[in-house]
Amino acid sequence: MGQPTPARSDDDWWRSAVIHQVYVRSFADGDGDGTGDLAGVRAKLPYLAELGVDALWFNPWYLSPMKDGGYDVADYRMVDPAFGTLAEAEKLIAEARELGIRTIIDIVPNHVSDQHAWFRAALAGGPERDLFHFRPGRGEHGELLPNNWTSEFGGPAWSRSPVSGHRPSGEGPSSPVDSDGDWYLHLFAPEQPDLNWAHPAVRQEHEDILRFWFERGVAGVRVDSAALPAKDPLLPDLVEGPGPHPYVDRDELHDVYRAWRAIADEYGAVFVGEVWLPDTERFARYLRPDELHTAFNFSFMTCPWDAARLRTSIDETLAEHAPVGAPATWVLCNHDVTRTVTRYGRSDTGFDFAAKAFGTPTDLALGTRRARAAALLSLALPGTVYLYQGEELGLPEVEVAREHIQDPMHARSGGTDPGRDGCRVPLPWAAKEPYAGFGSRGTPWLPQPDGWAAYAVDRQQDDPGSMLTLYRRAIRLRPAFGTGPLTWLPAPDGVLAFERAEGLRCLVNLADTPAELPEYAGILLASGPLDTGGLLPKDTAVWLRT
């Protein structure tokens, strides 16, 4: 393998980085128990260095009952035993840094696990109740919900807590015991009670958690559901229309993130926020110079494979970031979203959680061709690129059998939503090894489908036409585009053409017919071969030197 590039020493590394998302549970199994772990990631650090990424973003690795894939955190200062130990996390952070790779971790400020010490004390009637949102129900006997809010996972956002003292030791609020007490708020699963961010102890605890991990060498933090933690203290019914939302994008959140930014600046660390907002002006407020450094770009990720709509998404993204001087981010897929080669092979190439369904027909050959072109498109754009694990292998979405689905979105939908497990199937590393090299002994926590070994790293690494080779070459060549702005160039309908650095262009053909190329001095990289006569085929991208 080639020598790794030393980590950039400048403070602005994050403005043009390629960041690899690691879903630890499905990355690599180091101890053979069927669950990915930190030992597995450490063993694959040379692979990640050769891929050329600047940083790793880890989904939660903390102590958790895993009711929502680790986003139900029981203790932020402990690594879940399924993944390893705190000492191993510290080793991973240090070893990655030696290879030129920084580490970004997740923080989930909206809620904790129902097994968190605070919530267990709250259920026992302690003063910790003030750290959550407990309310009496409406109706003569408190039997009706406190308000009409709904869970992001479907159903009501309230569950009734048991009367103090009725709960058997070790059981969470979803256990079948007496439930005639107050109700508690959970915008996600019942096992994820929302925190009360109006309480100073909640703010102080999270500031302490940030310092805890920054002291251990973490270079950044991704903020989960960043627009949700603050709530209207009156917890009123949600009424559609103008005016402040009772729990989305509350103004008081900005004080929280300004305090966080001051802490991050002490350590030279950065934030990326998960901010889903349709209002571009409100979105940009989170990226002011004294708040979050970056935020995920969901418009581009969910956009259909359509030239006009992609150009609009790119233009709007760059425009909304420009006033605050923040870099855009680009991502094609993540741990919640249908994998790119599958989505682009369907009749509806966009993404909407509400539209997910079992048995959706997919043309994987078409989707793969488009995904290869999309890789070159995203890596040519100005800003930061996030690459979800397995995208560089061209992995498709897996339709996990109902009996194996673990995602709570499936259960909360009454079994109609296939959930998010299809993009979380354990990675294939070695075609001829057990479980395609994910782990040597234990059955993977999610089953791998037939034919999964065909996507294995060892089958792709020396194949010049593989998706892995394409990504490696593109990431290595990407710095040639520089840090300048994007300039659109004249092009036929259905073709995206732009220049970043002088003499270096990206063209993507989304039209139904091959497109002529401008005069050029050489091809830097193409997602597929040109047609006879040098035309750019449909669903193909090329980087040109002119």
Secondary structure, 3 states (H helix, E strand, C coil): CCCCCCCCCCCCHHHCCEEEEECHHHCCCCCCCCCCCHHHHHHCHHHHHHHCCCEEEECCCEECCCCCCCCCCCEEEEECCCCCCHHHHHHHHHHHHHCCCEEEEEECCCECCCCCHHHHHHHCCCHHHHHECEECCECCCCCECCCCCECCCCCECEEECCCCCCCCCCCCCCCCCCCCCCEEECCCCCCCCEECCCCHHHHHHHHHHHHHHHCCCCCEEEECCCCCCCCCCCCCCCCCCCCCCCCCCCCCHHHHHHHHHHHHHHHCCEEEECCCCCCHHHHHHCCCCCCCCEECCHHHHHCCCCHHHHHHHHHHHHHHHHHHCCCCEEECCCCCCCCHHHHCCCCCCCCCHHHCCCCCCCCHHHHHHHHHHHHHHHHHCCCEEEEECCHHHCCCCCCCCHHHCCCHHHHHCCCCCCCCHHHCCCCCCCCCCHHHHCCCCCCCCCCCCCCHHHHCHHHHCCCCCCHHHHHHHHHHHHHHHCCCCCEECCCCCCEEEEECCCCEEEEEECCCCCECCCCCCEEEEECCCCCCCCCECCCEEEEEEC
